[in-house]
Amino acid sequence: MSGADRSPDSGKMELPSVSVVMPVRQEGAYIAAAVAAVLAQDYPADRYEVVVADGMSTDGTREALASLRRIHHNLLVVDNPGRIAPTGLNAAIRASHGSVIVRIDGHTRVAPDYVRACVSALERTGADNAGGRMTALGDGAFGEAVAAATSSPFGVGNARFHYSDHEEWVDTVYLGAWPRRVFDRIGLFDEELVRDQDDELNYRLRASGGRILLSPSIKSWYTVRGTPAKLWRQYFQYGFWKVRVLQKHPRQMQPRQFVPGAFVAGLLGLGATALVSPIGRVGLAALVLVYLAGDLVATAASSRRRWRLAPGIALAFPILHLAYGSGFLAGLVRFAGRWVDSAGGAERVAAPQTGKEI
């Protein structure tokens, strides 16, 4: 890897320098543990830095980061006035110095060898982006149910980073690790996209001939949304912003990403027809019954003898699908006039900007 340096004393190749970038906002309940796990990596401390971009938090996040900075000299904190993930990621990357960029989020806990595993996967395979499986964790009964639902192909389609245990080339991964030269080639994250900015970046990466590796050796644990309302809001936003990704990269979309929108459109169309036609009532009933049958089968498979979770899993599946599908349809309406504006926020992605240290 280009970032590796040769030690003048030993003649051996040193490990490449790494910058861990973390966009956070209002993560007071999680930030100390999340950053501590990153600072406790088994990677040599003089070969990596941690750059946290804080979205102007007011819940104690900044105070916790200030306390950690007094102890850890390889921790840098910069402002993220944009307060969303892509502006935070870009601010952190611009303020970083490593030849490898590793992304970690505030709601994620990583294994002690996470950084080393990312670097190893990139060097061993020549991948342009490497990431691992997103192992979902939940707080409370519904949170555990959501973790099970989002680890099921029925819940998330063939987004393999949710459940695959095999090393393979994929279309996207959770978080990610990149040689810095990737950003020099394709630009940074699209700052227009409140959600789905990682998918959009991976689309550009693949379109440029890059490859994305899913490696089970890269281990992390993600805390899912713990209430139906928060889960609905999250997946509605995923579907809503996916429309802008579609407009920017229509050839990169996967069939699974259209299914929830088609499902909700079918429910709405058949529901309207059912008001005036017996055929519509039959079609609506058939669609609902087929979905419920799939929900029950997938719930049984996902419960894995944890039957106390079954009601929550059975509820989580339609929330995932209906929220994403509703968001997608809302996005089609909201961005109806943007089909010729494929660039969107791309011009802001590459604009030079230096993060303000706090």
Secondary structure, DSSP 4 states (H G I P E B T S, - for coil): -TT--B-TTT-PBPPPPEEEEEEESS-TTTHHHHHHHHHT-SS-GGGEEEEEEE----SSHHHHHHHHHTT-TTEEEEE-TT-SHHHHHHHHHHH---SEEEE--TTEEE-TTHHHHHHHHHHHH--SEEE--EEEE-SHHHHHHHHHHTTSHHHHTT-GGGT--S-EEES--SS-EEEHHHHHHH-S--TT-SS-HHHHHHHHHHHTT--EEE-TTS-EEEEPP-SHHHHHHHHHHHHHHHHHHHHH-GGG--GGGTHHHHHHHHHHHHHHHHTT-HHHHHHHHHHHHHHHHHHHHHHHHHHTT-GGGHHHHHHHHHHHHHHHHHHHHHHHHHTGGGTT--STTHHHHSS---PPB-
